[in-house]
Structures are given as structure tokens and as C-alpha cells.
């Protein structure tokens, strides 16, 4: 089944929410969950997350790019789990490199404007930040209006 925006709230959850859980795989195969803020582009089904280079989720994705992303409605009645392979940008090495530019885009999509973009960019380099790009290819979940759904996201 193809899950589309016309089927209501499931993909809307990715557009409306700003926090969710990123699920990666530990070395032993068990899931590792991280609560994260995220930006979502409905045209490309791309979920973007700012992470630091030294975190477990980053190490897990370098070893195995398979990931899931869980988002729920405020009342926790509806939820969506989006699945795909994650891509990691390089670590921000300069306040004006492509990764720092993308981190600005992600921040803007989540929070809006920052009071000092130069300070923000410098902090992204100091914190060794990068962007996780997760293209949501498949999904499953439960919607208040739709009931259970699973399949390709489109």
C-alpha cells in the first residue's frame, strides 16, 4: 500500500511535530532510541536531524545506516514509524562550509531565526555537529481516521 498525504494524519504528523525518536541499531542488533528535534520536507520525505559526531546514534549509523523514526500525535493516539537508510553529512569543519549551512537550514525549520548566526555557526564547528538525513521510504502506524496503515511512503 502507498501511504500518501491524502490519507490524513499519519504523514501530517511529520509535518506538524518537531520532536520524535530516532531508532538506530546497536552493534549487537538491539535498537537504540534517541529523542530528537527534526525538520521534515514533505516534498522529498526527508527527515533531517542535527547530531554530534561522538554520540551513539552517529556511531550506529556509520556502522549500519538502517534507521526508523517514530513520531506521535500530542494525545499519543496516532503514530507513524518511518523507515529508511540514513546518510550522514561530513562534520562541520568551518563556520561557512556546506554542513554548517545545512545545520542553519535545519535549525530554522525547527526553531526559526537564531539571534546570532555567526555564533551559531561557530558553535556547530566546536560541537562537531553534522546532519542525519533520513529519507522516509516505508512506514507503518495508526491514525485516528485511518486505523492501521503500512507500506511505501509516497
C-alpha positions in Angstrom: 0.0 0.0 0.0 1.2 3.5 -0.7 0.7 5.9 2.3 0.1 9.4 1.0 -0.8 12.8 2.4 -4.3 12.4 1.2 -4.8 9.6 3.7 -4.8 12.1 6.5 -2.9 12.5 9.7 -0.1 9.9 9.5 2.3 11.8 7.3 0.9 15.1 8.7 2.5 14.0 12.0 5.9 14.5 10.4 4.9 18.0 9.1 3.3 19.1 12.4 5.6 17.7 15.1 9.1 18.9 15.8 10.3 16.1 18.1 10.4 12.4 17.6 12.5 9.3 18.3 15.4 8.2 16.1 15.9 4.5 16.2 19.3 3.1 15.2 20.8 -0.3 15.6 23.5 -1.1 18.3 26.4 -3.4 17.4 24.5 -6.3 18.9 21.4 -5.6 16.8 19.2 -4.2 19.6 17.6 -0.8 19.0 18.9 2.4 20.4 16.4 5.2 20.7 17.2 8.9 20.9 14.6 11.7 21.4 15.5 14.4 18.8 14.2 17.6 17.3 13.8 17.3 13.5 12.9 19.1 10.3 10.8 17.4 7.6 10.4 18.1 3.9 7.1 16.6 2.7 8.1 17.0 -1.0 11.1 14.7 -0.6 10.1 12.8 2.6 13.4 13.8 4.1 13.8 14.0 7.8 16.9 16.0 9.0 18.4 15.9 12.4 21.3 17.8 13.9 23.6 15.4 15.8 27.1 15.5 17.3 29.9 13.3 16.0 30.6 11.5 19.3 27.1 10.2 20.0 26.0 6.5 20.0 23.3 7.2 17.3 26.0 8.7 15.0 28.4 5.7 15.5 25.5 3.3 15.0 24.5 4.9 11.7 28.1 4.9 10.4 28.2 1.2 11.0 24.6 0.4 9.8 22.6 3.1 8.0 19.2 1.4 8.6 17.1 3.6 10.8 13.5 4.2 11.9 11.9 7.4 13.1 8.9 7.4 15.5 6.5 10.4 15.8 3.2 10.6 17.6 0.3 13.0 18.0 0.1 15.1 21.1 -2.6 12.7 22.5 -0.4 9.7 21.6 -3.4 8.1 19.8 -1.9 8.4 16.3 1.6 7.5 15.4 3.9 6.9 12.4 7.1 4.9 12.2 9.1 5.9 9.1 11.9 3.7 7.9 14.8 4.2 5.5 18.6 4.4 5.2 20.3 7.3 6.8 23.0 9.4 5.2 25.4 11.5 7.3 27.0 14.7 6.2 30.6 15.5 7.0 31.2 17.0 10.4 31.1 20.8 10.2 34.7 21.9 9.9 34.3 25.6 9.1 31.5 28.0 10.1 30.7 28.6 6.4 31.0 25.1 4.9 28.1 23.1 3.4 27.4 21.2 6.6 27.2 24.5 8.7 24.9 25.9 6.0 22.6 22.8 6.3 22.7 23.0 10.1 21.4 26.6 9.7 18.6 25.3 7.5 17.7 22.6 10.0 17.7 25.0 12.9 15.5 27.5 11.0 13.0 24.8 10.1 12.7 23.7 13.8 13.2 26.9 15.7 13.0 29.9 13.4 15.7 32.6 13.4 18.7 32.5 15.7 19.7 35.8 17.4 23.4 35.4 16.2 24.0 33.2 13.2 27.8 33.6 13.4 27.8 32.4 17.0 25.6 29.5 16.0 27.9 28.5 13.1 31.0 28.7 15.3 29.2 26.5 17.9 28.3 23.9 15.3 32.0 23.5 14.4 33.1 23.5 18.1 30.4 20.8 18.9 31.4 18.7 15.9 27.9 18.7 14.6 26.6 17.1 11.4 23.2 16.3 9.8 21.5 13.0 9.7 19.4 12.7 6.5 16.8 10.0 6.7 14.6 9.6 3.6 11.4 8.0 4.8 10.8 5.2 2.3 8.4 2.9 4.2 6.2 3.4 7.1 3.5 2.0 9.3 1.3 3.4 12.0 -2.2 4.1 13.3 -4.3 7.1 12.5 -7.4 8.2 14.3 -9.3 8.5 11.0 -7.5 5.8 9.0 -6.8 3.0 11.5 -3.7 0.9 10.8 -1.6 1.6 7.7 1.6 0.3 6.4 3.6 0.5 3.1 5.6 2.7 0.9 5.6 6.4 1.6 4.6 8.5 -1.4 
